[in-house]
Amino acid sequence: MTVELLLLRLIHVLGGVFWVGSAVFTTLFLVPALAASGADTGQIFAALAQRRLFTVLPSVALLTIASGLRLLWIASAGFAPSYFGSATGRTFACSGGAAIGAFLLSALVARPTSIRAGRLGSSLANAPDEQRARVTVELATLRRRGAAASAAAVTLLVLGAAGMSVARYLV
């Protein structure tokens, strides 16, 4: 096995573990716990931003995707159609597609929605009474949309990881 393959697999597997684990923890545990506790989520997410989580996580996701594409290029001899005719090739391709879909859903829907909800939530305390009801309704809508996008992204990530973990063994 070449050094390139070892490095690519190391980046891909460790990056995937971090990406999927962070997404599952955040979506299934952190956000619901914060919502149920009534804690100031703005302060918590500001602390996470200070630790650069919102920069590190997308960077790790992109590295995971890039290393996966390079591994697929190598395994398929340059994306040869015959490779994708096999169960292994189709499973790796579908799993990678699911991960890319999860990334796009997170980057284009969940993250902007969460940022907008955070800004709106922090403005709620200073909103005049006549605007407070409208802001509260919009905030609830944004939170539902963000939660649905995050849940869909996590589902795609878990399906992608599951497919990648078994693809090599399919006949």
C-alpha positions in Angstrom: 0.0 0.0 0.0 1.4 3.4 -0.9 2.0 6.3 1.4 -0.7 8.3 -0.5 -3.3 5.6 0.1 -2.4 5.4 3.8 -2.7 9.2 4.2 -5.9 9.4 2.2 -7.5 6.6 4.2 -6.3 8.1 7.5 -7.7 11.6 6.5 -11.0 10.0 5.2 -11.7 7.7 8.1 -10.7 10.1 10.9 -12.4 13.1 9.2 -15.5 11.0 8.7 -15.6 9.9 12.3 -15.2 13.5 13.5 -17.8 14.9 11.0 -20.5 12.2 11.6 -19.9 12.1 15.3 -20.1 15.9 15.6 -23.2 16.1 13.5 -25.0 13.3 15.4 -24.1 14.7 18.8 -25.1 18.2 17.9 -28.4 17.3 16.2 -29.6 14.5 18.5 -28.2 15.7 21.9 -26.8 19.2 22.1 -29.4 21.3 20.4 -32.4 19.5 21.9 -30.8 19.6 25.4 -30.2 23.4 25.0 -33.7 23.9 23.8 -35.2 22.0 26.7 -33.0 23.6 29.4 -33.8 27.1 28.5 -30.1 27.9 28.5 -28.8 30.9 26.6 -28.0 29.1 23.4 -26.5 32.3 22.0 -23.7 32.2 24.6 -23.0 28.6 24.0 -22.9 28.9 20.3 -20.7 32.0 20.6 -18.3 30.0 22.8 -18.3 27.2 20.1 -17.6 29.9 17.5 -14.7 31.2 19.6 -13.2 27.7 19.5 -13.7 27.8 15.7 -16.0 24.8 15.5 -18.0 26.4 12.7 -14.7 26.7 10.7 -13.2 23.4 11.6 -16.2 21.2 11.0 -16.8 22.4 7.3 -13.1 22.2 6.7 -12.9 18.6 8.0 -16.0 17.7 5.9 -14.4 19.1 2.8 -11.1 17.2 3.5 -13.1 14.1 4.0 -15.0 14.5 0.8 -11.8 15.4 -1.2 -9.9 12.4 0.2 -12.9 10.1 -0.5 -13.1 11.3 -4.1 -9.4 10.7 -4.6 -9.7 7.2 -3.0 -12.6 6.5 -5.4 -10.6 7.7 -8.3 -7.8 5.4 -7.4 -10.0 2.4 -6.7 -12.0 2.8 -9.9 -9.0 3.4 -12.1 -10.0 6.9 -13.0 -13.8 6.5 -12.5 -14.0 3.6 -15.0 -17.7 2.8 -15.7 -17.1 -0.9 -15.1 -16.2 -0.2 -11.5 -19.5 1.5 -10.9 -21.2 -1.6 -12.4 -20.1 -3.6 -9.4 -22.0 -3.6 -6.1 -18.9 -2.2 -4.4 -18.5 0.7 -6.8 -22.2 1.6 -6.7 -22.2 1.5 -2.9 -19.2 3.7 -2.6 -20.6 6.1 -5.2 -24.1 6.3 -3.5 -22.5 6.6 -0.1 -20.2 9.4 -1.3 -23.2 11.1 -2.9 -25.1 10.9 0.4 -22.2 12.5 2.2 -21.9 15.3 -0.4 -25.7 15.8 -0.2 -25.4 16.1 3.6 -22.6 18.7 3.3 -24.6 20.8 0.8 -27.8 20.5 2.9 -25.8 21.6 6.0 -24.0 24.4 4.2 -26.8 25.8 2.2 -29.8 25.3 4.4 -29.1 24.3 8.1 -26.2 26.7 8.7 -27.7 29.9 7.2 -31.0 29.1 8.9 -29.3 28.6 12.3 -27.3 31.9 11.8 -30.5 33.8 11.0 -32.4 32.2 13.9 -29.5 33.2 16.3 -29.6 36.8 15.1 -33.3 36.9 15.4 -33.3 35.3 18.8 -30.8 37.8 20.2 -33.0 40.7 18.8 -36.1 39.3 20.4 -35.3 40.8 23.9 -35.1 44.3 22.4 -38.0 44.0 20.0 -41.0 46.2 20.6 -44.1 44.4 21.9 -45.9 44.8 18.5 -43.0 43.1 16.7 -42.3 40.4 19.3 -45.2 38.1 18.2 -44.1 38.2 14.6 -40.4 37.7 15.5 -41.4 34.7 17.7 -43.3 33.1 14.9 -40.5 33.6 12.4 -38.0 32.2 15.0 -40.1 29.1 15.5 -40.3 28.6 11.7 -36.5 29.0 11.3 -35.8 26.6 14.2 -38.1 23.9 12.6 -36.5 24.4 9.2 -33.0 24.2 10.7 -33.9 21.1 12.8 -35.4 19.3 9.7 -32.4 20.2 7.6 -30.0 19.0 10.3 -31.9 15.8 10.8 -31.9 15.1 7.0 -28.2 15.8 6.8 -27.4 13.5 9.8 -29.5 10.8 8.2 -27.6 11.1 4.9 -24.3 11.1 6.8 -25.1 8.0 8.7 -26.3 6.2 5.6 -23.2 7.3 3.8 -20.9 6.1 6.6 -22.8 2.8 6.8 -22.5 2.2 3.1 -18.8 3.0 3.0 -18.2 0.7 5.9 -19.7 -2.3 4.1 -19.1 -1.5 0.4 -15.8 -3.3 0.1 -17.4 -6.6 1.2 -20.3 -6.6 -1.3 -20.1 -9.0 -4.2 
